[in-house]
Amino acid sequence: MVKSLLIGCVGVLLTAACVVAFFFEYGSPVSKEMLRFTEVTDHPTSQPPIVRIDGSIISSSLAVSSVSQRRRGNCVIILVRQGIIRPGRESGRFHIDVDVSNGITAIAYRDTDNIIWRR
Amino acid sequence: MSPDWSAKVMPVPYAKMADPESLNLYAYVRNSPLSTVDSDGHMGSAAEATAQATEDWVSGSTPVRWDDDKKAKPDDDQEAQPNEESINSVTPRTSKGIEPPPAVPGILVINTVVDSSSSDPSSAVGGHAWLEFTTDDGVTYPYGTYGNDNGAQHVHGVNEDSELPLSSTANRSEHISADQARHLSLYIADMIRQGPGAWSAAWPCSGFAAVGWNLTTGENLDPSYHGILNSPTNLQGAIVNANGGTN
């Protein structure tokens, strides 16, 4: 009984440690309030036409771990993740080029309510 | 006892086994910031020498910049000659680099910005904290420490003016005298001089802000942490508590 409890506790602790380690390494999504878009510029003549987005997270102790984009209808949704600083990952800034060809009319952050660029 | 990076048994540098507090990596200058400074991020020393170098800078005789360590260090051969008159007659100006604030009366604000709506683990340690000093003449000097490159000068350690576009989620302010501003100026100058080491010397940004606030106003926002608050979230809680429940 005691052995089972001990194994269970260790299992729970290991699972919790793995979840936390995963979040800090892979990164967790940054809310729009904790993000600053420093520049959103339209480049309609480039091939394909793109919108360049630069910004940074507000946190001074975390780093940007990834920036991703996906399409939902006529909108491109971007997502910035932040994780702990480690050697080789020390920047709190991000840059992404979004392809706005093929009928894209807007770019939003995290969900379609947070529009950051509209054609 | 060995440092955890050591392959073989060796003494812990800068630690004294007979003095357990010297092993505390999270206390700035063994919690005696009024009489001691930590000029290299390893251990504290008497504040007078560093104070002299800062006073030289404030009086305009010695330029002090974070990346110019040689000029910042006091000359041991020279006798300390405080120049109070020139310290208090510094004209406020907008700084273009990373420089300490002038020793003139003004309003000091300690700020935090945190994401309290998120349950992500990173939100507990994310956010930012900083000090903002506005002279009675209306010149604002914001200071924050950074472990990443987000600061206005893109350097690790103290950056200046980075927080001008930010809005805080909690803050506490107090009007300070020229003498209190001098304490603030000395502290900021000491942190600037440490360069990237400033980030770990008063780790993290909330520790930097809380120690500066404590040194200047005399108020310890969270006695249980000995003035070192380990996250903007904790500092926000302490500010709200000190404000009587308001942000």
Interface residues (C-beta under 8 A of the other chain):
Chain A: V19 V20 F23 F24 G27 S28 P29 S31 E33 M34 R36 S56 I57 I58 S59 S60 S61 L62 A63 Q82 G83 I84 I85 E90 S91 G92 R93
Chain B: V113 D115 S117 S118 D120 P121 S122 S123 V125 G126 G127 H128 G144 T145 Y146 G147 N148 D149 N150 G151 H156 P165 L166 P204 C205
